[in-house]
Amino acid sequence: MMSPYEKVAANLDTFAKDCAVTVALKISDDSCKMDQEQRAVFMALYDALPTYESQIFDESIHALIHQARTTPTAVHYARIKKEREMAMAIITQDNMKAFKASARASLLIVSLI
């Protein structure tokens, strides 16, 4: 049986999946303003993402996020900042806010079903 995170992640389009990766980057380098509970929610959503063809990131982004979560270094943070800033230039702040609101709503709905 799929978890609520897996259900929501499976239904995200490519742009939304790229938004989820970008949120994971922001959480990984601590540039995210969310509280710990919201950070946990969005990292769980990131962890539930199925393999997909990103329009913004190459495959190495997942290894970078993993490294930052397990053995963070200044080099990882510098790479994350570069990737995050590049992604946000494409995604925009307004689209990111809309993605987060939509993801929260979807998780709430799926957890009630």
Backbone atoms as SQL, in Angstrom:
CREATE TABLE atoms (id INTEGER PRIMARY KEY, chain TEXT, resi INTEGER, resn TEXT, atom TEXT, x REAL, y REAL, z REAL);
INSERT INTO atoms VALUES
  (1, 'A', 1, 'MET', 'N', 0.841, -1.194, 0.000),
  (2, 'A', 1, 'MET', 'CA', 0.000, 0.000, 0.000),
  (3, 'A', 1, 'MET', 'C', 0.883, 1.253, 0.000),
  (4, 'A', 2, 'MET', 'N', 0.471, 2.233, -0.776),
  (5, 'A', 2, 'MET', 'CA', 1.256, 3.465, -0.893),
  (6, 'A', 2, 'MET', 'C', 0.995, 4.393, 0.292),
  (7, 'A', 3, 'SER', 'N', 2.050, 5.056, 0.734),
  (8, 'A', 3, 'SER', 'CA', 1.891, 6.067, 1.779),
  (9, 'A', 3, 'SER', 'C', 1.258, 7.314, 1.167),
  (10, 'A', 4, 'PRO', 'N', 0.713, 8.209, 2.008),
  (11, 'A', 4, 'PRO', 'CA', 0.189, 9.472, 1.470),
  (12, 'A', 4, 'PRO', 'C', 1.244, 10.230, 0.658),
  (13, 'A', 5, 'TYR', 'N', 2.490, 10.196, 1.110),
  (14, 'A', 5, 'TYR', 'CA', 3.555, 10.895, 0.381),
  (15, 'A', 5, 'TYR', 'C', 3.771, 10.280, -0.995),
  (16, 'A', 6, 'GLU', 'N', 3.758, 8.945, -1.058),
  (17, 'A', 6, 'GLU', 'CA', 3.944, 8.266, -2.341),
  (18, 'A', 6, 'GLU', 'C', 2.785, 8.559, -3.290),
  (19, 'A', 7, 'LYS', 'N', 1.563, 8.597, -2.754),
  (20, 'A', 7, 'LYS', 'CA', 0.397, 8.900, -3.593),
  (21, 'A', 7, 'LYS', 'C', 0.503, 10.301, -4.184),
  (22, 'A', 8, 'VAL', 'N', 0.834, 11.274, -3.338),
  (23, 'A', 8, 'VAL', 'CA', 0.940, 12.655, -3.820),
  (24, 'A', 8, 'VAL', 'C', 2.104, 12.778, -4.798),
  (25, 'A', 9, 'ALA', 'N', 3.261, 12.204, -4.445),
  (26, 'A', 9, 'ALA', 'CA', 4.446, 12.293, -5.310),
  (27, 'A', 9, 'ALA', 'C', 4.182, 11.675, -6.681),
  (28, 'A', 10, 'ALA', 'N', 3.465, 10.573, -6.708),
  (29, 'A', 10, 'ALA', 'CA', 3.174, 9.885, -7.966),
  (30, 'A', 10, 'ALA', 'C', 2.301, 10.731, -8.890),
  (31, 'A', 11, 'ASN', 'N', 1.513, 11.619, -8.324),
  (32, 'A', 11, 'ASN', 'CA', 0.600, 12.433, -9.124),
  (33, 'A', 11, 'ASN', 'C', 1.160, 13.809, -9.490),
  (34, 'A', 12, 'LEU', 'N', 2.364, 14.116, -9.058),
  (35, 'A', 12, 'LEU', 'CA', 2.966, 15.401, -9.409),
  (36, 'A', 12, 'LEU', 'C', 3.423, 15.396, -10.865),
  (37, 'A', 13, 'ASP', 'N', 3.250, 16.540, -11.535),
  (38, 'A', 13, 'ASP', 'CA', 3.810, 16.643, -12.882),
  (39, 'A', 13, 'ASP', 'C', 5.311, 16.953, -12.775),
  (40, 'A', 14, 'THR', 'N', 5.992, 16.961, -13.892),
  (41, 'A', 14, 'THR', 'CA', 7.447, 17.152, -13.893),
  (42, 'A', 14, 'THR', 'C', 7.842, 18.462, -13.231),
  (43, 'A', 15, 'PHE', 'N', 7.137, 19.538, -13.522),
  (44, 'A', 15, 'PHE', 'CA', 7.454, 20.832, -12.920),
  (45, 'A', 15, 'PHE', 'C', 7.324, 20.769, -11.397),
  (46, 'A', 16, 'ALA', 'N', 6.255, 20.134, -10.918),
  (47, 'A', 16, 'ALA', 'CA', 6.048, 20.019, -9.472),
  (48, 'A', 16, 'ALA', 'C', 7.123, 19.130, -8.837),
  (49, 'A', 17, 'LYS', 'N', 7.544, 18.088, -9.541),
  (50, 'A', 17, 'LYS', 'CA', 8.624, 17.244, -9.021),
  (51, 'A', 17, 'LYS', 'C', 9.911, 18.062, -8.908),
  (52, 'A', 18, 'ASP', 'N', 10.169, 18.909, -9.910),
  (53, 'A', 18, 'ASP', 'CA', 11.339, 19.784, -9.839),
  (54, 'A', 18, 'ASP', 'C', 11.205, 20.772, -8.676),
  (55, 'A', 19, 'CYS', 'N', 9.995, 21.214, -8.400),
  (56, 'A', 19, 'CYS', 'CA', 9.756, 22.079, -7.231),
  (57, 'A', 19, 'CYS', 'C', 10.074, 21.306, -5.947),
  (58, 'A', 20, 'ALA', 'N', 9.664, 20.052, -5.873),
  (59, 'A', 20, 'ALA', 'CA', 9.926, 19.232, -4.682),
  (60, 'A', 20, 'ALA', 'C', 11.428, 19.056, -4.468),
  (61, 'A', 21, 'VAL', 'N', 12.168, 18.863, -5.549),
  (62, 'A', 21, 'VAL', 'CA', 13.630, 18.745, -5.451),
  (63, 'A', 21, 'VAL', 'C', 14.218, 20.074, -4.965),
  (64, 'A', 22, 'THR', 'N', 13.698, 21.176, -5.475),
  (65, 'A', 22, 'THR', 'CA', 14.200, 22.493, -5.081),
  (66, 'A', 22, 'THR', 'C', 13.936, 22.757, -3.604),
  (67, 'A', 23, 'VAL', 'N', 12.773, 22.373, -3.106),
  (68, 'A', 23, 'VAL', 'CA', 12.486, 22.515, -1.676),
  (69, 'A', 23, 'VAL', 'C', 13.475, 21.667, -0.873),
  (70, 'A', 24, 'ALA', 'N', 13.747, 20.456, -1.347),
  (71, 'A', 24, 'ALA', 'CA', 14.722, 19.592, -0.661),
  (72, 'A', 24, 'ALA', 'C', 16.098, 20.254, -0.627),
  (73, 'A', 25, 'LEU', 'N', 16.471, 20.926, -1.705),
  (74, 'A', 25, 'LEU', 'CA', 17.745, 21.660, -1.722),
  (75, 'A', 25, 'LEU', 'C', 17.738, 22.770, -0.678),
  (76, 'A', 26, 'LYS', 'N', 16.628, 23.522, -0.636),
  (77, 'A', 26, 'LYS', 'CA', 16.523, 24.633, 0.322),
  (78, 'A', 26, 'LYS', 'C', 16.586, 24.127, 1.763),
  (79, 'A', 27, 'ILE', 'N', 15.970, 22.987, 2.018),
  (80, 'A', 27, 'ILE', 'CA', 16.013, 22.400, 3.359),
  (81, 'A', 27, 'ILE', 'C', 17.433, 21.894, 3.654),
  (82, 'A', 28, 'SER', 'N', 18.057, 21.286, 2.652),
  (83, 'A', 28, 'SER', 'CA', 19.396, 20.710, 2.836),
  (84, 'A', 28, 'SER', 'C', 20.448, 21.743, 3.189),
  (85, 'A', 29, 'ASP', 'N', 20.335, 22.946, 2.631),
  (86, 'A', 29, 'ASP', 'CA', 21.345, 23.970, 2.954),
  (87, 'A', 29, 'ASP', 'C', 20.823, 24.992, 3.965),
  (88, 'A', 30, 'ASP', 'N', 19.667, 24.678, 4.558),
  (89, 'A', 30, 'ASP', 'CA', 19.081, 25.491, 5.629),
  (90, 'A', 30, 'ASP', 'C', 18.717, 26.911, 5.186),
  (91, 'A', 31, 'SER', 'N', 18.404, 27.078, 3.897),
  (92, 'A', 31, 'SER', 'CA', 17.956, 28.391, 3.416),
  (93, 'A', 31, 'SER', 'C', 16.430, 28.474, 3.398),
  (94, 'A', 32, 'CYS', 'N', 15.800, 27.423, 3.881),
  (95, 'A', 32, 'CYS', 'CA', 14.341, 27.319, 3.898),
  (96, 'A', 32, 'CYS', 'C', 13.799, 27.904, 5.206),
  (97, 'A', 33, 'LYS', 'N', 12.692, 28.632, 5.113),
  (98, 'A', 33, 'LYS', 'CA', 12.134, 29.282, 6.299),
  (99, 'A', 33, 'LYS', 'C', 11.045, 28.451, 6.991),
  (100, 'A', 34, 'MET', 'N', 10.814, 27.232, 6.513),
  (101, 'A', 34, 'MET', 'CA', 9.778, 26.381, 7.115),
  (102, 'A', 34, 'MET', 'C', 10.211, 25.886, 8.498),
  (103, 'A', 35, 'ASP', 'N', 9.206, 25.569, 9.335),
  (104, 'A', 35, 'ASP', 'CA', 9.521, 24.986, 10.635),
  (105, 'A', 35, 'ASP', 'C', 9.901, 23.509, 10.453),
  (106, 'A', 36, 'GLN', 'N', 10.370, 22.883, 11.526),
  (107, 'A', 36, 'GLN', 'CA', 10.869, 21.506, 11.455),
  (108, 'A', 36, 'GLN', 'C', 9.810, 20.527, 10.951),
  (109, 'A', 37, 'GLU', 'N', 8.572, 20.717, 11.378),
  (110, 'A', 37, 'GLU', 'CA', 7.501, 19.814, 10.958),
  (111, 'A', 37, 'GLU', 'C', 7.275, 19.902, 9.446),
  (112, 'A', 38, 'GLN', 'N', 7.220, 21.123, 8.923),
  (113, 'A', 38, 'GLN', 'CA', 7.030, 21.299, 7.477),
  (114, 'A', 38, 'GLN', 'C', 8.235, 20.797, 6.696),
  (115, 'A', 39, 'ARG', 'N', 9.430, 20.998, 7.251),
  (116, 'A', 39, 'ARG', 'CA', 10.633, 20.469, 6.599),
  (117, 'A', 39, 'ARG', 'C', 10.545, 18.948, 6.491),
  (118, 'A', 40, 'ALA', 'N', 10.099, 18.308, 7.559),
  (119, 'A', 40, 'ALA', 'CA', 9.966, 16.844, 7.559),
  (120, 'A', 40, 'ALA', 'C', 8.941, 16.392, 6.517),
  (121, 'A', 41, 'VAL', 'N', 7.837, 17.123, 6.411),
  (122, 'A', 41, 'VAL', 'CA', 6.793, 16.801, 5.431),
  (123, 'A', 41, 'VAL', 'C', 7.362, 16.875, 4.011),
  (124, 'A', 42, 'PHE', 'N', 8.064, 17.963, 3.706),
  (125, 'A', 42, 'PHE', 'CA', 8.555, 18.135, 2.341),
  (126, 'A', 42, 'PHE', 'C', 9.742, 17.228, 2.017),
  (127, 'A', 43, 'MET', 'N', 10.533, 16.854, 3.016),
  (128, 'A', 43, 'MET', 'CA', 11.598, 15.883, 2.761),
  (129, 'A', 43, 'MET', 'C', 10.990, 14.495, 2.550),
  (130, 'A', 44, 'ALA', 'N', 9.916, 14.178, 3.257),
  (131, 'A', 44, 'ALA', 'CA', 9.232, 12.896, 3.041),
  (132, 'A', 44, 'ALA', 'C', 8.629, 12.858, 1.628),
  (133, 'A', 45, 'LEU', 'N', 8.088, 13.974, 1.185),
  (134, 'A', 45, 'LEU', 'CA', 7.548, 14.048, -0.174),
  (135, 'A', 45, 'LEU', 'C', 8.686, 13.876, -1.192),
  (136, 'A', 46, 'TYR', 'N', 9.806, 14.555, -0.958),
  (137, 'A', 46, 'TYR', 'CA', 10.972, 14.396, -1.839),
  (138, 'A', 46, 'TYR', 'C', 11.407, 12.922, -1.876),
  (139, 'A', 47, 'ASP', 'N', 11.492, 12.306, -0.712),
  (140, 'A', 47, 'ASP', 'CA', 11.933, 10.908, -0.633),
  (141, 'A', 47, 'ASP', 'C', 10.987, 9.965, -1.370),
  (142, 'A', 48, 'ALA', 'N', 9.739, 10.347, -1.498),
  (143, 'A', 48, 'ALA', 'CA', 8.736, 9.505, -2.162),
  (144, 'A', 48, 'ALA', 'C', 8.666, 9.731, -3.671),
  (145, 'A', 49, 'LEU', 'N', 9.422, 10.697, -4.194),
  (146, 'A', 49, 'LEU', 'CA', 9.363, 10.975, -5.633),
  (147, 'A', 49, 'LEU', 'C', 9.781, 9.738, -6.437),
  (148, 'A', 50, 'PRO', 'N', 8.983, 9.407, -7.452),
  (149, 'A', 50, 'PRO', 'CA', 9.415, 8.328, -8.339),
  (150, 'A', 50, 'PRO', 'C', 10.538, 8.856, -9.247),
  (151, 'A', 51, 'THR', 'N', 11.262, 7.953, -9.870),
  (152, 'A', 51, 'THR', 'CA', 12.275, 8.369, -10.840),
  (153, 'A', 51, 'THR', 'C', 11.567, 9.102, -11.975),
  (154, 'A', 52, 'TYR', 'N', 12.136, 10.207, -12.399),
  (155, 'A', 52, 'TYR', 'CA', 11.531, 10.977, -13.483),
  (156, 'A', 52, 'TYR', 'C', 12.615, 11.739, -14.228),
  (157, 'A', 53, 'GLU', 'N', 12.263, 12.231, -15.405),
  (158, 'A', 53, 'GLU', 'CA', 13.169, 12.997, -16.238),
  (159, 'A', 53, 'GLU', 'C', 12.972, 14.478, -15.904),
  (160, 'A', 54, 'SER', 'N', 13.924, 15.053, -15.184),
  (161, 'A', 54, 'SER', 'CA', 13.818, 16.447, -14.762),
  (162, 'A', 54, 'SER', 'C', 14.071, 17.390, -15.933),
  (163, 'A', 55, 'GLN', 'N', 13.400, 18.532, -15.879),
  (164, 'A', 55, 'GLN', 'CA', 13.636, 19.571, -16.884),
  (165, 'A', 55, 'GLN', 'C', 14.679, 20.571, -16.390),
  (166, 'A', 56, 'ILE', 'N', 15.064, 20.475, -15.119),
  (167, 'A', 56, 'ILE', 'CA', 15.982, 21.447, -14.518),
  (168, 'A', 56, 'ILE', 'C', 17.280, 20.797, -14.056),
  (169, 'A', 57, 'PHE', 'N', 17.187, 19.642, -13.422),
  (170, 'A', 57, 'PHE', 'CA', 18.334, 19.013, -12.774),
  (171, 'A', 57, 'PHE', 'C', 18.830, 17.793, -13.537),
  (172, 'A', 58, 'ASP', 'N', 20.114, 17.474, -13.360),
  (173, 'A', 58, 'ASP', 'CA', 20.579, 16.185, -13.872),
  (174, 'A', 58, 'ASP', 'C', 20.531, 15.179, -12.717),
  (175, 'A', 59, 'GLU', 'N', 20.806, 13.952, -13.016),
  (176, 'A', 59, 'GLU', 'CA', 20.637, 12.858, -12.053),
  (177, 'A', 59, 'GLU', 'C', 21.492, 13.028, -10.790),
  (178, 'A', 60, 'SER', 'N', 22.607, 13.748, -10.891),
  (179, 'A', 60, 'SER', 'CA', 23.524, 13.909, -9.750),
  (180, 'A', 60, 'SER', 'C', 22.916, 14.719, -8.602),
  (181, 'A', 61, 'ILE', 'N', 21.805, 15.392, -8.850),
  (182, 'A', 61, 'ILE', 'CA', 21.196, 16.228, -7.803),
  (183, 'A', 61, 'ILE', 'C', 20.788, 15.381, -6.600),
  (184, 'A', 62, 'HIS', 'N', 20.339, 14.166, -6.839),
  (185, 'A', 62, 'HIS', 'CA', 19.887, 13.308, -5.741),
  (186, 'A', 62, 'HIS', 'C', 21.058, 12.870, -4.856),
  (187, 'A', 63, 'ALA', 'N', 22.194, 12.592, -5.481),
  (188, 'A', 63, 'ALA', 'CA', 23.392, 12.249, -4.713),
  (189, 'A', 63, 'ALA', 'C', 23.843, 13.452, -3.882),
  (190, 'A', 64, 'LEU', 'N', 23.744, 14.643, -4.454),
  (191, 'A', 64, 'LEU', 'CA', 24.133, 15.858, -3.731),
  (192, 'A', 64, 'LEU', 'C', 23.249, 16.062, -2.502),
  (193, 'A', 65, 'ILE', 'N', 21.948, 15.908, -2.661),
  (194, 'A', 65, 'ILE', 'CA', 21.028, 16.051, -1.530),
  (195, 'A', 65, 'ILE', 'C', 21.325, 14.982, -0.479),
  (196, 'A', 66, 'HIS', 'N', 21.569, 13.762, -0.929),
  (197, 'A', 66, 'HIS', 'CA', 21.898, 12.668, 0.008),
  (198, 'A', 66, 'HIS', 'C', 23.172, 13.004, 0.794),
  (199, 'A', 67, 'GLN', 'N', 24.191, 13.481, 0.105),
  (200, 'A', 67, 'GLN', 'CA', 25.456, 13.839, 0.768),
  (201, 'A', 67, 'GLN', 'C', 25.237, 14.951, 1.787),
  (202, 'A', 68, 'ALA', 'N', 24.446, 15.946, 1.427),
  (203, 'A', 68, 'ALA', 'CA', 24.194, 17.070, 2.343),
  (204, 'A', 68, 'ALA', 'C', 23.430, 16.598, 3.583),
  (205, 'A', 69, 'ARG', 'N', 22.595, 15.580, 3.422),
  (206, 'A', 69, 'ARG', 'CA', 21.822, 15.060, 4.558),
  (207, 'A', 69, 'ARG', 'C', 22.662, 14.160, 5.458),
  (208, 'A', 70, 'THR', 'N', 23.632, 13.471, 4.873),
  (209, 'A', 70, 'THR', 'CA', 24.391, 12.488, 5.648),
  (210, 'A', 70, 'THR', 'C', 25.756, 12.992, 6.094),
  (211, 'A', 71, 'THR', 'N', 26.502, 13.629, 5.203),
  (212, 'A', 71, 'THR', 'CA', 27.840, 14.133, 5.536),
  (213, 'A', 71, 'THR', 'C', 28.040, 15.518, 4.928),
  (214, 'A', 72, 'PRO', 'N', 27.335, 16.516, 5.464),
  (215, 'A', 72, 'PRO', 'CA', 27.390, 17.852, 4.861),
  (216, 'A', 72, 'PRO', 'C', 28.773, 18.495, 4.985),
  (217, 'A', 73, 'THR', 'N', 29.161, 19.158, 3.903),
  (218, 'A', 73, 'THR', 'CA', 30.407, 19.921, 3.900),
  (219, 'A', 73, 'THR', 'C', 30.147, 21.275, 3.242),
  (220, 'A', 74, 'ALA', 'N', 31.092, 22.171, 3.386),
  (221, 'A', 74, 'ALA', 'CA', 30.976, 23.488, 2.750),
  (222, 'A', 74, 'ALA', 'C', 30.891, 23.342, 1.229),
  (223, 'A', 75, 'VAL', 'N', 31.579, 22.359, 0.688),
  (224, 'A', 75, 'VAL', 'CA', 31.539, 22.124, -0.763),
  (225, 'A', 75, 'VAL', 'C', 30.124, 21.726, -1.191),
  (226, 'A', 76, 'HIS', 'N', 29.486, 20.834, -0.420),
  (227, 'A', 76, 'HIS', 'CA', 28.104, 20.441, -0.734),
  (228, 'A', 76, 'HIS', 'C', 27.177, 21.649, -0.683),
  (229, 'A', 77, 'TYR', 'N', 27.317, 22.455, 0.366),
  (230, 'A', 77, 'TYR', 'CA', 26.450, 23.624, 0.516),
  (231, 'A', 77, 'TYR', 'C', 26.644, 24.615, -0.629),
  (232, 'A', 78, 'ALA', 'N', 27.879, 24.782, -1.075),
  (233, 'A', 78, 'ALA', 'CA', 28.146, 25.698, -2.197),
  (234, 'A', 78, 'ALA', 'C', 27.492, 25.179, -3.473),
  (235, 'A', 79, 'ARG', 'N', 27.575, 23.862, -3.711),
  (236, 'A', 79, 'ARG', 'CA', 26.929, 23.280, -4.899),
  (237, 'A', 79, 'ARG', 'C', 25.414, 23.377, -4.787),
  (238, 'A', 80, 'ILE', 'N', 24.885, 23.125, -3.599),
  (239, 'A', 80, 'ILE', 'CA', 23.438, 23.209, -3.399),
  (240, 'A', 80, 'ILE', 'C', 22.954, 24.629, -3.650),
  (241, 'A', 81, 'LYS', 'N', 23.671, 25.600, -3.129),
  (242, 'A', 81, 'LYS', 'CA', 23.273, 27.002, -3.322),
  (243, 'A', 81, 'LYS', 'C', 23.220, 27.338, -4.804),
  (244, 'A', 82, 'LYS', 'N', 24.218, 26.906, -5.563),
  (245, 'A', 82, 'LYS', 'CA', 24.264, 27.160, -7.007),
  (246, 'A', 82, 'LYS', 'C', 23.071, 26.493, -7.703),
  (247, 'A', 83, 'GLU', 'N', 22.815, 25.233, -7.389),
  (248, 'A', 83, 'GLU', 'CA', 21.691, 24.499, -7.988),
  (249, 'A', 83, 'GLU', 'C', 20.348, 25.125, -7.599),
  (250, 'A', 84, 'ARG', 'N', 20.227, 25.482, -6.330),
  (251, 'A', 84, 'ARG', 'CA', 18.976, 26.063, -5.815),
  (252, 'A', 84, 'ARG', 'C', 18.687, 27.406, -6.485),
  (253, 'A', 85, 'GLU', 'N', 19.699, 28.250, -6.588),
  (254, 'A', 85, 'GLU', 'CA', 19.507, 29.567, -7.206),
  (255, 'A', 85, 'GLU', 'C', 19.156, 29.441, -8.683),
  (256, 'A', 86, 'MET', 'N', 19.793, 28.496, -9.377),
  (257, 'A', 86, 'MET', 'CA', 19.485, 28.259, -10.784),
  (258, 'A', 86, 'MET', 'C', 18.029, 27.784, -10.919),
  (259, 'A', 87, 'ALA', 'N', 17.629, 26.853, -10.054),
  (260, 'A', 87, 'ALA', 'CA', 16.262, 26.328, -10.109),
  (261, 'A', 87, 'ALA', 'C', 15.231, 27.411, -9.802),
  (262, 'A', 88, 'MET', 'N', 15.504, 28.222, -8.788),
  (263, 'A', 88, 'MET', 'CA', 14.542, 29.268, -8.413),
  (264, 'A', 88, 'MET', 'C', 14.412, 30.333, -9.500),
  (265, 'A', 89, 'ALA', 'N', 15.461, 30.558, -10.269),
  (266, 'A', 89, 'ALA', 'CA', 15.383, 31.505, -11.389),
  (267, 'A', 89, 'ALA', 'C', 14.395, 30.993, -12.443),
  (268, 'A', 90, 'ILE', 'N', 14.310, 29.676, -12.575),
  (269, 'A', 90, 'ILE', 'CA', 13.386, 29.059, -13.534),
  (270, 'A', 90, 'ILE', 'C', 11.982, 28.939, -12.929),
  (271, 'A', 91, 'ILE', 'N', 11.901, 28.468, -11.696),
  (272, 'A', 91, 'ILE', 'CA', 10.617, 28.173, -11.061),
  (273, 'A', 91, 'ILE', 'C', 9.872, 29.447, -10.651),
  (274, 'A', 92, 'THR', 'N', 10.543, 30.398, -10.093),
  (275, 'A', 92, 'THR', 'CA', 10.049, 31.664, -9.522),
  (276, 'A', 92, 'THR', 'C', 9.422, 31.459, -8.143),
  (277, 'A', 93, 'GLN', 'N', 9.498, 32.483, -7.336),
  (278, 'A', 93, 'GLN', 'CA', 8.972, 32.444, -5.963),
  (279, 'A', 93, 'GLN', 'C', 7.462, 32.173, -5.940),
  (280, 'A', 94, 'ASP', 'N', 6.719, 32.819, -6.831),
  (281, 'A', 94, 'ASP', 'CA', 5.261, 32.643, -6.857),
  (282, 'A', 94, 'ASP', 'C', 4.878, 31.197, -7.175),
  (283, 'A', 95, 'ASN', 'N', 5.539, 30.602, -8.161),
  (284, 'A', 95, 'ASN', 'CA', 5.250, 29.202, -8.498),
  (285, 'A', 95, 'ASN', 'C', 5.636, 28.270, -7.363),
  (286, 'A', 96, 'MET', 'N', 6.717, 28.599, -6.658),
  (287, 'A', 96, 'MET', 'CA', 7.137, 27.766, -5.531),
  (288, 'A', 96, 'MET', 'C', 6.100, 27.824, -4.411),
  (289, 'A', 97, 'LYS', 'N', 5.604, 29.012, -4.121),
  (290, 'A', 97, 'LYS', 'CA', 4.567, 29.148, -3.088),
  (291, 'A', 97, 'LYS', 'C', 3.315, 28.365, -3.480),
  (292, 'A', 98, 'ALA', 'N', 2.940, 28.442, -4.743),
  (293, 'A', 98, 'ALA', 'CA', 1.765, 27.711, -5.230),
  (294, 'A', 98, 'ALA', 'C', 1.986, 26.205, -5.118),
  (295, 'A', 99, 'PHE', 'N', 3.193, 25.735, -5.457),
  (296, 'A', 99, 'PHE', 'CA', 3.499, 24.311, -5.331),
  (297, 'A', 99, 'PHE', 'C', 3.374, 23.856, -3.884),
  (298, 'A', 100, 'LYS', 'N', 3.958, 24.605, -2.951),
  (299, 'A', 100, 'LYS', 'CA', 3.924, 24.203, -1.541),
  (300, 'A', 100, 'LYS', 'C', 2.489, 24.154, -1.021),
  (301, 'A', 101, 'ALA', 'N', 1.688, 25.134, -1.378),
  (302, 'A', 101, 'ALA', 'CA', 0.282, 25.152, -0.947),
  (303, 'A', 101, 'ALA', 'C', -0.471, 23.954, -1.534),
  (304, 'A', 102, 'SER', 'N', -0.247, 23.681, -2.798),
  (305, 'A', 102, 'SER', 'CA', -0.902, 22.564, -3.469),
  (306, 'A', 102, 'SER', 'C', -0.466, 21.226, -2.860),
  (307, 'A', 103, 'ALA', 'N', 0.823, 21.087, -2.584),
  (308, 'A', 103, 'ALA', 'CA', 1.332, 19.840, -1.991),
  (309, 'A', 103, 'ALA', 'C', 0.749, 19.629, -0.599),
  (310, 'A', 104, 'ARG', 'N', 0.689, 20.687, 0.193),
  (311, 'A', 104, 'ARG', 'CA', 0.098, 20.569, 1.535),
  (312, 'A', 104, 'ARG', 'C', -1.363, 20.146, 1.439),
  (313, 'A', 105, 'ALA', 'N', -2.108, 20.773, 0.532),
  (314, 'A', 105, 'ALA', 'CA', -3.529, 20.444, 0.355),
  (315, 'A', 105, 'ALA', 'C', -3.692, 18.992, -0.108),
  (316, 'A', 106, 'SER', 'N', -2.868, 18.574, -1.065),
  (317, 'A', 106, 'SER', 'CA', -2.950, 17.197, -1.574),
  (318, 'A', 106, 'SER', 'C', -2.639, 16.189, -0.476),
  (319, 'A', 107, 'LEU', 'N', -1.630, 16.474, 0.334),
  (320, 'A', 107, 'LEU', 'CA', -1.279, 15.565, 1.435),
  (321, 'A', 107, 'LEU', 'C', -2.410, 15.481, 2.451),
  (322, 'A', 108, 'LEU', 'N', -3.043, 16.603, 2.717),
  (323, 'A', 108, 'LEU', 'CA', -4.166, 16.616, 3.651),
  (324, 'A', 108, 'LEU', 'C', -5.320, 15.777, 3.110),
  (325, 'A', 109, 'ILE', 'N', -5.643, 15.972, 1.844),
  (326, 'A', 109, 'ILE', 'CA', -6.747, 15.230, 1.238),
  (327, 'A', 109, 'ILE', 'C', -6.460, 13.728, 1.227),
  (328, 'A', 110, 'VAL', 'N', -5.254, 13.357, 0.801),
  (329, 'A', 110, 'VAL', 'CA', -4.892, 11.934, 0.712),
  (330, 'A', 110, 'VAL', 'C', -4.889, 11.286, 2.103),
  (331, 'A', 111, 'SER', 'N', -4.487, 12.032, 3.110),
  (332, 'A', 111, 'SER', 'CA', -4.448, 11.447, 4.458),
  (333, 'A', 111, 'SER', 'C', -5.839, 11.289, 5.061),
  (334, 'A', 112, 'LEU', 'N', -6.816, 11.963, 4.497),
  (335, 'A', 112, 'LEU', 'CA', -8.203, 11.857, 4.983),
  (336, 'A', 112, 'LEU', 'C', -8.972, 10.733, 4.298),
  (337, 'A', 113, 'ILE', 'N', -8.475, 10.277, 3.166),
  (338, 'A', 113, 'ILE', 'CA', -9.187, 9.252, 2.384),
  (339, 'A', 113, 'ILE', 'C', -8.992, 7.878, 3.009);
